[in-house]
């Protein structure tokens, strides 16, 4: 895993590789990570390829692409690590979040 103390979120090598590969296939240059209300534990993670930077986004440069985190999601995601896993349940992005007090069984939602 690449580490840099100035980044609000870290990416594993697996996540870096997956995002880079998908971005090479399309027109986009940024990957947005966000939190929304909902899910079985209160909040859920969201991911999308994006090109629009909002004025209040935290923009993290990973060389070949940038990760965007909006100001509402930032405090929930700060210090987290984004991973990409492929297993029997499929392929997905997973967040290891030190701010989460509990998570649901699938790991897609959490409480703080």
N, C-alpha and C positions, 0 to 999 in steps of 0.2 A: 504494500500500500504506500502510495506517495503521501508524505506528510508535510504540512506547512502550518505553523502556529497561527498565521494570519487568516486562515480560511475558516469560515463559519461552518462548512460541511466538508467532509473528506469523501473520497471515492476509492473503492478498492480497484485493483487492477482489472478485475472482471467487469465492473461497472464502467471503467474508463474504456475498455475494449469494446463493450457493447454499444455505448453511446457513439464512440468514434465510427464504428462500422455502420450504424444506422444513418448517421449524419452524412457519411460519404455517398450514400445511395440517394439522398434527397437534396433539397435546396436550403434546408435550415442550418443554422449555425449555433443554436443555443438550446439548452435543455432546462426546462423549468421543473423545480421541485416545490410542492406546496402542501398546505394543510387545509382541509375543509371540515366543517361540522358534519357529523354523521358516523356511520359505521357502528358496530356493536359495542364499541368502547368509548364513544363520544367524539373523537376526531379521527379522520382518516387521511392517509397520504395520497397525493396525486402527482402524476408525472406527465409531462408532455413536451414535445419538440416545439420550439417557439422561435420567433425572430423579433418579437416586440419587447423592448426593454422599457419598463415603466420607470418614472422618475424616482420612485422609492424602492426599486429593486436592489438587493445585494447582488452584485455581479462578480462571480468568482471565475477567474481565468485558469483553465486547465490546458492551455497551449492550443490544441486543435479546435477547442470549443469552449463556450462559457456556460456556467450553470447560473440560473437566475432564481432568487428566492424573494418573494414579495415581503413587504414590511410586516404584514399580519402573521405570516408563517415563520418569519425569522426567529422569534424567541422560542418557538416550539422545536425548531430544527437545529438550533445552534449547538455545535459539538457532536452532531450526528455523523454517522458513516453510512454512505449509500453503497449497496452491494447489488450485484446481479447474479441470481442463482438459477440453475436449471436442475430440476429433480423430477421425481415421479408425478408431482402435481403440476408441472409445467415450468415455464421460464418467466421470471418476474424480477422486478427491482424490489429490494428489501432494505429497510432502514433500521440500523441499530441506533436507538435514540436514548441517550443518558437522561433525558428530561422526562421520559415516560415512566409513570408509576406502575401502570398495568397495560398489557396489550391483549388483544383477542387471540384466539388460537391460530388464526391464519397469519397474524402479524401485520395486517393491513390497517388496523385501527388501534388507538391508544387513548389513555387518559393521563392528565398531568396533575 
